[in-house]
Amino acid sequence: MPESLFADAMTRLDKALQYVSISDDAIERLKYPKASLTVSIPVRLDRGDLKVFQGYRVRYDDTRGPTKGGVRYHPNVNLDEVQSLAFWMTFKCAALKLPFGGAKGGISVNPKALSRMELERLSRAYIDAIADFIGPDIDIPAPDMYTNPTVMGWMMDQYSIIQRKLCPAVVTGKPTAIGGSLGRETATATGAFFVTNAILSKFDRPPQQTTVAIQGFGNAGSVLAELLHHAGYKVVAVSDSKGAIYCREGLDIPSIRHYREAHKGITAVYCEGTICNIAEHEILTNAELLTLDVDVLIPAALENQITLDNANDIRAKYIFEVANGPIDSSADGVLERRGIYVVPDILVNAGGVTVSYFEWLQNRSGLYWSLEDVQQRLQAKMEAETECIWQQSRDLSVSLRTAAYVHALQRLGEALEAKGTRNYFVKG
Ligand code: NAD
């Protein structure tokens, strides 16, 4: 097991490199982030004292366009994690042929321990600290774990105050009232839904005969659960940070989502309470959810959930990685040997950044699209790139993960070489 998340992420790159003809210069460039920023963010708390939080922003690679990536609020956020997430964003944008490089940001904080006003002050102070590092043509933040349209609205407003002009295209995932795209909030889940259907149809697996367990009932996990439920899949287990609920006959996902929404006060940014409070279901731990005997397992919470410790206990036939990096590289081999199909994060959860791209385009053109337009373009993009990656995996006889990296690397390599490598300077 590599010593850090970033070292682990790099092993996927190494594996894909043997299938791509790409210059040594390009490979060398892709091993390092372009720029990393660590900031201290002083915030006045409601009770009067001052607390300083650590914040990060990493711009991994901008060869294919301005860098793009979410901002995460979580106590475990650190530079290694943010750098790994920025690396994945670079490959995700290339795999989806979006004109962006990869970035990521985060603050080490327990957001649920802050009041709404404290969260707003923290979000605005983070933008004050990184304002010179971002911009509509430089680096464009978006939501990730425990950040949402409300937080993106504060960030866009703060950046506009600093610039003394309205800058909607500096952040995506904003509320629609201030330039957000229709369909952005549900885009990660909707994109994952298109990929799930496209892949499962290759195995002639009808939704009605497919059971699903989902870890994480946030923006991505809960919306995907509902889309799958309405399409006829049997979602038998879902979880949040407190634990999981299970029902062999299938859960009533719309009611569970309704319960979650009802537990979000008008002044609260996050839900209070947990889905485990819904009485009539069997309660499991998150670890037990991962090893349920289901057809499809969808990790939609944190990274490193499936490792050498539990890879042999996984009983699902297909895993769709909605979270970033939920399977570590040491577990990849075990799952592959056991014939479990893993559909990788850089494809499955790319619907979010794809509609973020649509939002950025709309902000820059001033022409706003209908929800139908957004959904159609998202579906076309997700299905086209899923098919390319599927074909690549057949042609090279490699896993879908390696195929996705190969697919992205070809585009990145071309762009890096077009900007000049040693081949421009050295004969032969
Ligand atoms: P979110 O903050 O809306 O929800 C996170 C969910 O995970 C919550 O239900 C939370 O209770 C649960 N959770 C937290 N810790 C957990 C734990 N230890 N075990 C089980 N569940 C836990 O976040 P989100 O936006 O849904 O993001 C989830 C994952 O999807 C992250 O890995 C994120 O990077 C990835 N992702 C999100 C987007 C997006 O647009 N939202 C895009 C791409 C990837």
Boltz pocket constraint, residues with backbone or C-beta under 6 A from the ligand:
constraints:
  - pocket:
      binder: B
      contacts: [[A, 143], [A, 144], [A, 145], [A, 146], [A, 147], [A, 184], [A, 185], [A, 188], [A, 215], [A, 216], [A, 217], [A, 218], [A, 219], [A, 220], [A, 221], [A, 239], [A, 240], [A, 241], [A, 242], [A, 286], [A, 300], [A, 301], [A, 302], [A, 303], [A, 322], [A, 323], [A, 324], [A, 349], [A, 350], [A, 352], [A, 353]]
      max_distance: 6.0
